[in-house]
Amino acid sequence: MRRQRSQVTQNVKPDFDKYLANPLYKGTATLKADSQEQKDYLPDIQSVVSKGTNFAGHYVIADGLNRAMGGVSSAVIADLKTGKIYLPAQLKGYHDQRGAGYVPPRPDGGLHYQANSKLLVITGRAGGNDGNKGIGHYYYKWQNNKLSFIKFVSSPYESQ
């Protein structure tokens, strides 16, 4: 008997506790934009930075940059200790699978992360070459100031 892919996907749960990042940093640094693209995002990044750490102990993820119809978006990661801004390829033009063309739209689509964990999960399609794997759950660990691929779990949801 063939097992349905949706059963597999429903059982996929991020295990943030396996990738703990402690302690949580309470301060902020002046953001350092190294490119015009980073400078363009500064107001959006700053609004998230002012709320404090939301990822990997001393970083913030600013999401919803360049949001386009159909769920395509970009996100950046900023270091609250150094002010350095990172634009990982996986977060540039990722698809959060909530937009038009997906039946049904995924309420759980997008980025999943926690302030005290180095784990980042993209539900949808990652940006960059990783997106060639298709639609699903992309698991990454933030280490050495980059996203390191852990695994991909495909989703039963298909584009129309």
C-alpha positions as a Python dict, from the first residue, in 0.01 Angstrom:
ca = {
    (1, 'M'): (0, 0, 0),
    (2, 'R'): (138, 341, -101),
    (3, 'R'): (173, 595, 179),
    (4, 'Q'): (37, 941, 100),
    (5, 'R'): (291, 1222, 92),
    (6, 'S'): (62, 1443, 299),
    (7, 'Q'): (96, 1201, 592),
    (8, 'V'): (472, 1237, 579),
    (9, 'T'): (458, 1617, 559),
    (10, 'Q'): (216, 1652, 849),
    (11, 'N'): (461, 1465, 1071),
    (12, 'V'): (749, 1701, 993),
    (13, 'K'): (806, 1921, 1299),
    (14, 'P'): (1097, 2156, 1348),
    (15, 'D'): (1303, 2051, 1649),
    (16, 'F'): (1437, 2387, 1759),
    (17, 'D'): (1573, 2240, 2084),
    (18, 'K'): (1839, 2042, 1894),
    (19, 'Y'): (1999, 2369, 1778),
    (20, 'L'): (1998, 2585, 2091),
    (21, 'A'): (2168, 2925, 2092),
    (22, 'N'): (2214, 3065, 2439),
    (23, 'P'): (2223, 3311, 2602),
    (24, 'L'): (1993, 3561, 2435),
    (25, 'Y'): (2160, 3892, 2357),
    (26, 'K'): (1977, 4199, 2488),
    (27, 'G'): (2164, 4482, 2312),
    (28, 'T'): (2170, 4626, 1961),
    (29, 'A'): (2443, 4750, 1730),
    (30, 'T'): (2441, 5011, 1458),
    (31, 'L'): (2355, 4837, 1132),
    (32, 'K'): (2630, 4827, 869),
    (33, 'A'): (2496, 4815, 515),
    (34, 'D'): (2766, 4696, 273),
    (35, 'S'): (2562, 4712, -47),
    (36, 'Q'): (2290, 4923, -205),
    (37, 'E'): (2046, 4637, -161),
    (38, 'Q'): (2116, 4631, 214),
    (39, 'K'): (2078, 5010, 228),
    (40, 'D'): (1739, 4980, 55),
    (41, 'Y'): (1625, 4739, 328),
    (42, 'L'): (1757, 4941, 625),
    (43, 'P'): (1422, 5090, 736),
    (44, 'D'): (1258, 4746, 737),
    (45, 'I'): (1553, 4584, 911),
    (46, 'Q'): (1573, 4861, 1171),
    (47, 'S'): (1206, 4819, 1262),
    (48, 'V'): (1273, 4452, 1346),
    (49, 'V'): (1607, 4523, 1519),
    (50, 'S'): (1433, 4758, 1761),
    (51, 'K'): (1226, 4463, 1889),
    (52, 'G'): (1537, 4262, 1984),
    (53, 'T'): (1672, 3915, 1915),
    (54, 'N'): (1439, 3681, 1728),
    (55, 'F'): (1687, 3425, 1592),
    (56, 'A'): (1997, 3226, 1695),
    (57, 'G'): (2074, 3409, 2019),
    (58, 'H'): (2189, 3748, 1888),
    (59, 'Y'): (2042, 3789, 1540),
    (60, 'V'): (1720, 3918, 1391),
    (61, 'I'): (1545, 3802, 1078),
    (62, 'A'): (1369, 4078, 886),
    (63, 'D'): (1114, 3911, 660),
    (64, 'G'): (870, 4029, 396),
    (65, 'L'): (1123, 4236, 200),
    (66, 'N'): (1046, 4268, -171),
    (67, 'R'): (712, 4093, -113),
    (68, 'A'): (556, 4022, -449),
    (69, 'M'): (227, 3869, -551),
    (70, 'G'): (224, 3494, -534),
    (71, 'G'): (418, 3470, -209),
    (72, 'V'): (770, 3549, -334),
    (73, 'S'): (968, 3738, -73),
    (74, 'S'): (1315, 3803, 63),
    (75, 'A'): (1457, 3818, 413),
    (76, 'V'): (1783, 3927, 575),
    (77, 'I'): (1962, 3829, 892),
    (78, 'A'): (2126, 4101, 1102),
    (79, 'D'): (2374, 4047, 1386),
    (80, 'L'): (2274, 4252, 1690),
    (81, 'K'): (2630, 4239, 1830),
    (82, 'T'): (2819, 4357, 1521),
    (83, 'G'): (2552, 4528, 1307),
    (84, 'K'): (2651, 4311, 1009),
    (85, 'I'): (2370, 4230, 764),
    (86, 'Y'): (2355, 3898, 577),
    (87, 'L'): (2157, 3821, 261),
    (88, 'P'): (2169, 3440, 228),
    (89, 'A'): (2078, 3313, -120),
    (90, 'Q'): (1822, 3079, 37),
    (91, 'L'): (1628, 3380, 167),
    (92, 'K'): (1649, 3585, -150),
    (93, 'G'): (1338, 3530, -358),
    (94, 'Y'): (1211, 3238, -153),
    (95, 'H'): (847, 3138, -198),
    (96, 'D'): (643, 3111, 118),
    (97, 'Q'): (377, 2891, -44),
    (98, 'R'): (95, 3105, 88),
    (99, 'G'): (28, 3291, -234),
    (100, 'A'): (-174, 3243, -547),
    (101, 'G'): (-124, 2924, -742),
    (102, 'Y'): (-122, 2688, -444),
    (103, 'V'): (-428, 2488, -355),
    (104, 'P'): (-487, 2509, -71),
    (105, 'P'): (-274, 2806, 39),
    (106, 'R'): (-48, 2703, 325),
    (107, 'P'): (-116, 2887, 651),
    (108, 'D'): (213, 2743, 783),
    (109, 'G'): (417, 2865, 487),
    (110, 'G'): (711, 3096, 523),
    (111, 'L'): (999, 3114, 767),
    (112, 'H'): (1002, 2938, 1103),
    (113, 'Y'): (1262, 3026, 1366),
    (114, 'Q'): (1306, 3105, 1734),
    (115, 'A'): (1517, 3350, 1930),
    (116, 'N'): (1701, 3075, 2118),
    (117, 'S'): (1763, 2839, 1825),
    (118, 'K'): (1999, 2827, 1526),
    (119, 'L'): (1741, 2629, 1325),
    (120, 'L'): (1562, 2799, 1035),
    (121, 'V'): (1290, 2624, 837),
    (122, 'I'): (1153, 2753, 508),
    (123, 'T'): (814, 2605, 422),
    (124, 'G'): (761, 2660, 52),
    (125, 'R'): (1053, 2693, -189),
    (126, 'A'): (1395, 2823, -86),
    (127, 'G'): (1571, 3088, -287),
    (128, 'G'): (1894, 3025, -475),
    (129, 'N'): (1991, 2682, -606),
    (130, 'D'): (1832, 2507, -307),
    (131, 'G'): (1491, 2596, -452),
    (132, 'N'): (1553, 2347, -732),
    (133, 'K'): (1458, 2071, -488),
    (134, 'G'): (1092, 2176, -516),
    (135, 'I'): (821, 2266, -269),
    (136, 'G'): (855, 2146, 88),
    (137, 'H'): (1034, 2206, 414),
    (138, 'Y'): (1394, 2326, 393),
    (139, 'Y'): (1593, 2288, 715),
    (140, 'Y'): (1903, 2502, 781),
    (141, 'K'): (2138, 2562, 1070),
    (142, 'W'): (2284, 2911, 1112),
    (143, 'Q'): (2657, 2867, 1169),
    (144, 'N'): (2961, 3075, 1081),
    (145, 'N'): (2726, 3350, 959),
    (146, 'K'): (2567, 3140, 687),
    (147, 'L'): (2280, 2897, 644),
    (148, 'S'): (2404, 2538, 630),
    (149, 'F'): (2166, 2294, 466),
    (150, 'I'): (2045, 2012, 691),
    (151, 'K'): (1767, 1842, 495),
    (152, 'F'): (1471, 1881, 261),
    (153, 'V'): (1132, 1714, 305),
    (154, 'S'): (909, 1741, 0),
    (155, 'S'): (549, 1858, 24),
    (156, 'P'): (241, 1723, -154),
    (157, 'Y'): (144, 2077, -255),
    (158, 'E'): (208, 2160, -617),
    (159, 'S'): (193, 2482, -816),
    (160, 'Q'): (-99, 2511, -1055),
}
